[in-house]
């Protein structure tokens, strides 16, 4: 075998990928996940963002006060009124890697897109791509298919200066994709909050902000804050801060107009600075987590040539406000820049608004008291369970997770790391046998967890199941200790399974809402039916898919209805938690009231909820087998 491989490895094996071929072959290196549009991190939103980012950068440099975005039947059009791409460089600017105007900081300063890849990736990953630059009475245009130039030209133009880009993502790459306009609207709103005075028009609807991040926080508050949000602005930095009674921290973060959903150095600095400043102002050694409990806020900074941890730009990796790697020169660290600003600006604000100080300190004291009480209870529960060896029976861990120093762990391993939360020995056994032990863990619940909506925090802390789950996730002290990127609730497709799912989600929603906001919590879709004949097996996730399979497989069809995960063999199940895994991300819009949601679904059995169930529940008869 080794000799055969040696003989086959010749000069013909060495390939040079020209133009944008590499992007099409390795799209994940440029846009992260592909996806179908059901997840806000899916590639089709990255493509849209890359084009809008270029228009935003034009506005940031003082050119063009409106950006028009239209999406119809998944066909995207973005028109800005900036300077327009230089007419003689239109084709190069959108098709040749490492070509762009943003390598010169005299032309673009504090831009999001700096590596000359973004627009080329959009071009390469689109079935069709059209660009037209209007500049000083002339228009230069080019049309591509899958990154390959089809036609180009130049003619006179009566339109205002600026750039038009149209594209349709490649359906061969983005399988059955569809733009979720709620995700797109959130993206557009965030752009408007971060660029005061900019008008963004999405499918004819205009978005504009006069107060920046203050508008973002005020418009997204789901519960009344304990005090009016504090809004502080400085050169290259803007922050907003208030506290509420909800658990967790709800802080949005941005760099150069880019929504860094996964945070980074600037968010870490903000969290540290707020806690430190409050402690010093109050002259009390409060724990940082107590200072931040229930915090609602936002931070936006502007830096030169930001470094992100991936092309998708979801997490800032830069250490300094500016840096020149070639010479080793650099500016102030982001940590000290944010700390210095918050220390002075927040201290001055509290000095001038002393009526807020007792409100903030009462909140901190309340959080401290509850944390200390709960921490003691959880510690006793963990120690008792460890002595009884309960922990090892409930968690089948994976080889890779966030807290282990595994030398060969890659970013892909971290992103793929998952924990399945399931119920019962049968289901957990099936998943354990079928899983990828490198990156997939299994946590087994015993029966139904308690309804956290109806119980006190103390009662929840005394619950063995949930205390062990918190420990398994690694979020006892801070969400930064999260050991798995994907928390997957995997329950049976029956009444008990749905109830367990709701109880687990209620727990996360009430006490760990940031896990949901950051996109970590998912529901595993498992097949309801297997439809097969002598030649083929098909797994169907709905009655509609079942009927389609029956009609296409035609004769000799056998239908199996799966009512529990334990009914599916581990061999079959491997497909459902592998490459073909279907996950529904649990989404929580910032403006949605957590308390209202939990009251509706988990509170008293109201007429409104009964009517909702009647309108949305599928009867078991609809799901039962039909023998053909």
N, C-alpha and C positions, 0 to 999 in steps of 0.2 A: 504493500500500500504506500509506504513512504517513498519507495523508488518511483512508483507511478506518479505521485505528486511532484517529485523532483523533476521528472522528465517533462511533465505538463507545464511547469513554471518556466516559461521562455520569455523572450523579449516581446512576443505578441500579447503577453499577459499584462504588460504595462500600458495603461491607457491614460490619455490626456483628455480631460473633459473640457470642451470649448464652451465659451459664453456662459449661458445659464443652464447647461446640461447638469452640472453638479447640483444645482438647486432642485431640479426635478427628481434627481436620483436620491437625494438626501434632504427632503424638505424639512424634516424635523430639526436639522441643524440651524435653519433660518427662521422658522415660524413656530417651533415647538410642535404641539400635537396637531393632527389634521382635523379629525372630528367631523360632525355633521351639523353643527350649529346649536346643539342643545346645551353646550357648555360655553360660558362667556370667554373661556380661554381657547376655544377652538380656532383653528387657523383662518377661517373666513373673516373673523373679526380682527385678527392680526393684519390681514391684507388691507382691510378697510382703514384700520388705524394708521398703517404705514403711509397711505396716501394722504389722509387728513393731517398727519404730523407734518408733512412737507408744507401744506397750506398754513398750518399754525405757525410754523417757523417763519413764513413770509410775513404774517401779521406781527409776530414778535419783533421783526426787524423794521416794522413801521410801514408795511406795504399791504394794502387791502384790508377792509374792515368787514367783509362778509365772505362766508364760505357756504356754498350750496351743495347739499348732499341729497341725492335721490336714489332710492332703492326700489325697484319694481321687478317682480318675478326674478329676484336674485341678481338682476343686472344693476351694477353700481355706477353712478356718475358723481364725480366730485369736481366742482368748479370753484377756483379761488380768483381773487382779483389782485394778486401780488405782482411781482415784476415779470413773471413769465420765465420759463427756461430759456437761456440764450438760444437763439434760433438755429445756430449752426451746431448745437450740441444736443438736440432733442433725442436723437436715436441713441447716442452714446450714454446719455444720462439715464435712460430707462432700460438699457440692455447689456451694458458692459460693466462687470463687477469692479468694485473699488474705483468707480468713477462718480464724481459728484462735486458740488460747490462747497460742501460743508467741511472739507479738510482745511479750508482757509478761514480762520476765525475772524478775518477782516470782513468777510462777506456774511457769515452766519456766526453769531455768538450765542452760547447757551442754547444750543439746538438739541432736539431729541435724537434725530437721525444723523449719525456722524460717520458711519462705516461704509457708506456707498453701496449698501446691499438692499435696503427696504423696497424701493420701487422695482428693482430688478427681480426681487422675489415675487412680487405681485404679478409682474409681467410673465415670468417663467411658469407660475402656477395657475395661470388663467387660460381658459379656452380661447378667449379673445381679449385683446388689450389695445386700447386706442389712446393716444396722447396728442394734444394739440396745444401749442404755446402761442398766445397772442401777445405781440410785442411791437409797439410803435408802428401800427398800421400793417403789420405783416403777420402771417400765421404759418408756423412750421408744424407738420403733423406726421404721425407714423402709426401704422397698424400692424399688430403682431398676432400670431397664434401660437400658444404654448412657448412663448419666448422667441419665436423665430419671425424675423421681419418679413412681412408680406408686401408692404407698399409704404411709400412716404412721399412727401412733397412740400412745396411752399407756395403760398398765394397771398394776395392782398386780404386784409381783414378790417372790418369796421367795428369789431368788438373791443371792449376795454381790455387792457393788459391783464394777463393772468394765465392760468393753466387749467385745462380740462383733461381729466383722466376718466376713462370708462373701462370697466373690466367685468368679466363673468368668470368666476372661479371654475377650475377644471373639474367637471363632475366625475371624471375618472379617478381623481385623487380624493376629492371631498364627496364621499359616497352619500347619495340621497340628502344632500345638504339643503338647509333653508335658513335664511337670516331670521333670527328672533328679534323683532323690532323693539321689544322691551330692553334688550341688551344694548341695541344700537342707540336708543333714546338716552339711556344712562350714560353712555360714552359721550354723546353730544352735550348733554347737560354738564358733565364734568369739565369738558373743554370750555364751556361758557363761564363756569365759575372761576376757572383759572386764568382766563384772559378777559379781564373787564373791558367792556366796550366792543368786543367782538360779537358779531351777529352770525349765528349758525342757523341755517335753514334746512330742516330735515323734512323732505316730502311736503314742502309748503308751509311747515310750522316753524316759526322763528323762536330761537332761544338766545337770551342775552342776560347778563348779570351785571348789576351796578355795584354790588358789595362783595364780590369775590367769594372767598371761602365762607364768609359769614352767611351768605345766601345758601350755600351748600348745606351747612349744618342746620340752619333754621328750617329749611324746607324739608330736611330729612329727619327731623326730630319726631320720634314715634310717641314719646311721652313728654310731659312737661318737665323741663330741666329745673334743678334746684335753684338756679340763679341765671340771669341772662348771659348768653355766651360772651366770653371775653375775646375780642378780636384785636390782634396785634400785628402790625406790619412794619417791616424794615427793608433795607436794601437786600434783595435776593432772598427774602424769607417772609412768610406770612403764616400765622398760626391762629387757630380758634380753639377755645377750651371752655367746657362746662362739665357739670356732673349731674347724673340722674340716679334713680333708684334701682335701675336694672343691674344685673351682674355682668362682669367682664369689662372689656375696653372696646369702644367703637371709635377707632381713629382712622381716618382716611389719609393717605399720603401720596404726594406727587413730586415729581422732579421734572423741571423744564416743561411742565404741562402734561407729562406722562403719568397716568394713574399707576403707581407702583403697588398693586394689590397685595403683593407678598412682602411689602415693607422694604427693609434694608437699613443701611447705616443712618440715614436721616430719621427714620421712624424710631430706631433704637435710641438715638440722641434725644429726640423729643420726649420719649417716655422717661428717660433718665433725668432730663433737665427739669421737667415739670415736678417730679417727685422731689428732687433735690431742692428746688426753689421753694416749694411749699414747706418742706421741713425747716429750711433755714429761716423763712419768713415767720413761721409759727414758733421757732426756737424749741422744737420738740423732735425727738429722734424717732419719728413714725417710720414704719416699714414702707418701702416704696410701693408695694402692692396695695397697701391700704390707701395711700395717696391717690392711686390710679383706679381703684375700684369704682365702677360706674361712670368712668370718664367718657365723654363724648367730645370729639374734636377733629382737627385736621391740621396738616402741615404741608406747605409747599415751599420748595427751595429752588433756586436757579444756580446751576454750576456750569463750568466749562468742561466740555468733553466728558460727560458722565460715562461710567463703566457699569454695565448691567450684567447680571449673572447669566443671562441668556438673551438671545436675539429678541425674544418676546418682551423684554424690558419690564418684567413684573417685579423685579427686586433690584434695588440699587446696591452695587458693590463698591463704589468709589469710597476712598478714605479721605481724600482732600477736595477742597473747593475747586482747585485747578491743579494740574500736574503735567509735567513734561518728562515722560519716562526716559527719553533719549539722553537728557542732561541730568536727570535726578532732581530737578527743581520742582517745587510744589508750594502751594499756598497753605492757608490755615486748614486744619482738619475739620471735617464736617461736624464731628462731635463737639469740638471746642467752639466752632462758629454757632451752632444751635444752642449750646449751653450758655455762652456769653449773652446771646440775644434774649433768651428766655429769662435768665437770671436778672437782667436789668429791666426788661420791658414788663415782665409779670410782677416783679417786686414793686415797680413804680405804679402799676395799675392797682394793685392791692392796697398800696399806701393811700392812693386817691379814692378808693372805693372800699372803705373799711367796713361798710355794712355787709359785704360779702364774706368777710373773714370768718365770723362765727358759723356761718352756713357751711362753709367748706370744712372747717375743723370738726363740726358735728358729724359731717359725713365721714370724715377720716376715722374719728373715734368709733362710730358705729361699725364701720368695716373692720377695724382692728378687733373690737370685742367679738364680733361674729367669727372672724377668722381664727382667733385663738381658741375659741370654744370648739369650733368644728375640727380644727387641726388635732386637738387632743383626742376627740372621739374617733377620727379617722385612723390615728396612729394605733390606738388600742385595737380597733377592728382589724387592721392589717397584721399586727403582731399575733392576734388570736388565730387568724386564718393561716398565717405562715406556720405556726406551730402545728396546725391541723393539716398542713400540706394542701390546703384548698387551692391556693394560688396556681400551683403547677397543674392541677387538674382542670382548671378553667381556661388557662391560656396556653395555646400551642404557638410559641413564638416563631418568628422567621429569623434568618441569618443576618439580614441587613435591617437596621433601623437607626434612627437619628442619633441615639446616644452611644452607639458602639463605634470604636475606632477601628473600623475594618479597612485595611490598606487598599484593597481593590474595589472599594465602593465607589460608584460613579453617580453623577447627577441623575442619570436614568434610573439607577437603583433606588435612589431617594424618592424620586417622583412616582415610581411604581410601588413603593412600600405601602402595604394595605393591611388592614385588620378587619376581618369579617366578624360581626356581632350576630350570633345566631342563638337559637334556643333548642335545647334538648340534645341528647347524645347521638341520636340518629342523624340529624341534620349536620351537627358539628363534625361527626365522623365522616360523612360524605365529603364535606368541604376539605377536611384535613387530608384525606387521601388524594383528593383531586388537585389541591392547591400547588402553587410554585413555592416551595419551602424557602427559597432564597429571599423572597420579598413579600410573601403573604402569610399573615398570622391569623389565628382563629381564637375568638373568645366565646365561650359557651355560657349562656344564661341558664339559670335553673328556674323554669316557670316564668311568670310575669313579674317584672320589676314593679315597684310601687309607683303610684301616680304622683309625681313630684309637684304637680299643680296644687294638689290638695294638702300636701304635707309641708311641715316646717323644714328649714335647712338642717336643723339638728336631727330630725327624724331621718332625713335623706342620708346624712353622714353616718348614721348608725346602721344603714342598710348594707349588708355584706356584698350583694351583687354590684351595686353602683360604686362602692368604695374600691373594690377590686378592679372595676372597669377604669376608674380614674387612674389608678396605679398603673394598669396595663398601658394606658394611653400616654402616661408620663406627664400629665398636666396638673399634678397636685399643687405645684407652686406657681407655675407660669406656663402659658401656651407655647413659649419658646422651647420647652422640653418635649413637645409633641413628637412621638416616636414613629408615627405613620402618617404619610401624606394623605391617604384615603381611608376614611372611616366608613365602612360599608355595612349597612343594616341588611341582613339576609334572613328573612323570615318566610314561613309558609304562606302560600296564596290562599288562606282561608280566614275565617273570622278571628280565630285566636292569633294567627300570624299578623293580621292587620292591627289588632289591638296591641300586641307586643311592640310592633313598629311604632305606633303612636306614643306609647309610653316611653320608649327610648328617645324618640325625637323630642318629646316634652322635656325630658331631662336635659338634653343638649340645649334646647331653646331657652330654658330658664336659667341654667347655671353656666353654660359655655356657649353663648350665642356667637362668639367670635369664630368658633370652629365652623359654624354654618356660614357666617358672612365671608369667611376666607375661602369658601368652596371646598372644605375638607369632607363634608358629610354627604353620603350618597345612599340611594336605595338600589339594591341589586334586583334587576329584573330576571326572573327565572321563567322558563317556558311553562305554559299551562297545558300544552298538548304535544304529543309526538304523533305525527301522521306519517305512515310508511306503507310501502308496498314491497314487493320482492326485490326491487332494484334500488330504492332510495329511502332514506329517513329525512324527515323535515321536522324541525322544532318550532313551535308557534307560540307567540306570546299574547295572542288575543283571539277571540272567536273569529274575527275577520281574517286573520292570517291563517287560521285553521281551515276556513271555508275555501280560501284561495288555494291552499295546498291540496285539499280534497279534489277540487275541480281540475287541478293540473296533473295530479298523479293518477286520477281517473279510476282505473279498475284495481280490484284486489286491495283496497285501502283498509288499513287497520288504524284506529284512533285510540290513543291512550291519554287519559286525563290525569295530570300530576297534581295532587292536592298537597303534597309535602315534599320538602327537599330530600328527605330520607328515601322517597320512592324512586329517586333518580340515581342510577348507578354512578359510582365515582368516575368510571370511564367516560360516561356521557357528560358528567358535570364538569370535567376538565375543560371542555369547550366553552362552557358558559361563564367560567371565571378566568379564561385565558384571553386570547386575542379577540374573541367574539363577545366578550363580556359587555353586557348592556347595563349602564349605570344611569340613574336619574339623580342629578345633583339636587340636593335640598337647597332651595333658594329662599332668601329672606331679604326683601327690599328694605333699605334703610328707613323708609317712611312707614313701614308696617309696624304696628304696635304688637310687641310680643305678648303682652298681657291680654290684649283683645283676642289674639289668635288662640292662645291657650284656653281662655275663658269659653270661646266658642266650641272648640273641639274636645276639651277635657273637663269642662265645668259641668254645671247642672244640665240635665237633659231637657233643653229648651225646645219650644215649638220650632224656632228657627233652624236648630240643628236637625230636628226630625224631618223637616221639609227638605233640608239640604241632602240628607241621606236618601230620602225617597226619590229625589230628582237625579241622584248620581250613582246609586247602588245598582250593580248588575246582579240579577238573581242567579242562584246556583243553577237553575234550569238552563240559563243561557250558556253556562260554562260546561255543562255535562256532556259526556261523550254522545256522539251520534254514530251508531253502528251502520256501516255501509258495506 
